[in-house]
Amino acid sequence: MKNQSKKQHENYQRKNKKNNLLPNYTLIFMKAVFIVFSQTNTERIEYMLDRLEIRGFTFWEEVQGCGTIKGEPHRGTHTWPEMNSATLVMVEDEKVPELLQAVKKLSIRFDGIGARAFVWNIEASV
């Protein structure tokens, strides 16, 4: 167990012991990766996850939004007819760099209809 992960676990235990929330949780050290992408890339994202052997995911078919750098709104309206989709995957820490690299390659290859990925820590699961 990494020192940072061990420290996170101890802080989590100390905080939640007071609230009596500790029973029946499983300590895990994984990352959540939220990937937002143009619906035109759905099959590419599915292929990418399959190739990386990432099986578990949650998928949202219609997500509205606009990229912060040079993206145009995807709102599903007459003015902005395109829509995004999104998926949330839980992966081991070691898989994150490979997944982010694959998302980056997809985004570069299909500039303007690419994808963005966001990562955060997962501390426990029930």
Residue pairs with C-beta under 8 A, 6 or more apart in sequence:
1 9
1 29
2 29
5 29
8 121
8 123
9 27
9 123
12 27
12 123
12 124
13 22
16 22
24 126
25 124
25 125
25 126
26 124
26 125
26 126
27 123
27 124
28 122
28 123
28 124
28 125
29 92
29 93
29 122
30 90
30 91
30 92
30 93
30 122
31 90
31 91
31 92
31 93
31 96
31 119
31 120
31 121
31 122
32 88
32 89
32 90
32 119
32 120
32 121
32 122
33 88
33 89
33 90
33 91
33 96
33 99
33 100
33 117
33 118
33 119
34 86
34 87
34 88
34 117
34 118
34 119
34 120
35 45
35 86
35 87
35 88
35 89
35 103
35 115
35 116
35 117
35 118
36 63
36 65
36 84
36 85
36 86
36 115
36 116
36 117
36 118
37 45
37 84
37 85
37 86
37 87
37 106
37 114
37 115
37 116
38 74
38 82
38 84
38 85
38 110
38 113
38 114
38 115
39 61
39 62
39 82
39 83
39 84
39 85
40 110
40 113
41 106
41 110
41 113
41 114
41 115
42 85
44 106
44 110
45 85
45 87
45 106
45 115
48 102
48 103
48 106
49 55
49 57
49 87
49 89
51 102
52 95
52 98
52 99
52 102
54 89
54 91
54 95
54 99
56 89
56 90
57 87
57 88
57 89
58 87
58 88
58 89
59 85
59 86
59 87
60 85
60 86
60 87
61 85
62 76
62 83
62 84
62 85
63 74
63 83
63 84
63 85
63 86
64 73
64 74
64 75
64 76
64 83
64 84
65 71
65 73
65 74
65 84
66 72
66 73
66 74
67 116
70 112
71 112
72 80
72 82
72 112
73 80
74 80
74 82
74 83
74 84
75 81
75 82
75 83
76 82
76 83
89 99
90 122
91 99
96 119
99 117
100 117
100 119
103 115
103 116
103 117
106 114
106 115
107 114
107 115
107 116
108 114
